[in-house]
Amino acid sequence: MRLPVDPNLPIPPPSAGEFARSLNFQLIQWMRNAAQQVNMLSEGAISAVTNAATTAPTTGAWQQGDQIRNSAPVEAGGAGSKYVIVGWICTAAGTPGTWKEMRCLTGG
């Protein structure tokens, strides 16, 4: 089930003033963006993931078990041992923590 991306909020009357109309507009924009992101997440779209990167983190505080998805996966390795790095997992908390690749064998 997809969320509707055009929320049906009541339009404030002109007597409500500019603030009410501006607030209404901002709420509609926020609800539309949230619905689009939830829909993309449910479909598995990497563009909806806010914890995706092309490399493991090198800054910031992280906890053991935190994960980052690889937003640019490619097949690597040699014949008979090819794999794709699907992301990174923090194995020791810290700033930036200790990160290990999460690999998926491709059988190539």
Secondary structure as the mmCIF struct_conf table of DSSP 4:
data_model
#
loop_
_struct_conf.conf_type_id
_struct_conf.id
_struct_conf.beg_label_comp_id
_struct_conf.beg_label_asym_id
_struct_conf.beg_label_seq_id
_struct_conf.end_label_comp_id
_struct_conf.end_label_asym_id
_struct_conf.end_label_seq_id
HELX_LH_PP_P HELX_LH_PP_P1 ARG A 2 PRO A 4
BEND BEND1 VAL A 5 ASP A 6
HELX_LH_PP_P HELX_LH_PP_P2 LEU A 9 PRO A 13
HELX_RH_3T_P HELX_RH_3T_P1 PRO A 14 ALA A 16
HELX_RH_AL_P HELX_RH_AL_P1 GLU A 18 SER A 42
TURN_TY1_P TURN_TY1_P1 GLU A 43 GLY A 44
HELX_RH_3T_P HELX_RH_3T_P2 ILE A 46 ALA A 48
BEND BEND2 THR A 50 ASN A 51
STRN STRN1 ALA A 52 ALA A 53
BEND BEND3 THR A 54 THR A 55
BEND BEND4 THR A 59 GLY A 60
STRN STRN2 TRP A 62 TRP A 62
TURN_TY1_P TURN_TY1_P2 GLN A 64 GLY A 65
STRN STRN3 GLN A 67 ASN A 70
BEND BEND5 SER A 71 ALA A 72
STRN STRN4 GLU A 75 ALA A 76
BEND BEND6 GLY A 77 GLY A 77
TURN_TY1_P TURN_TY1_P3 ALA A 79 GLY A 80
STRN STRN5 TYR A 83 ALA A 92
STRN STRN6 GLY A 94 GLY A 94
BEND BEND7 THR A 95 PRO A 96
STRN STRN7 THR A 98 LEU A 105
#
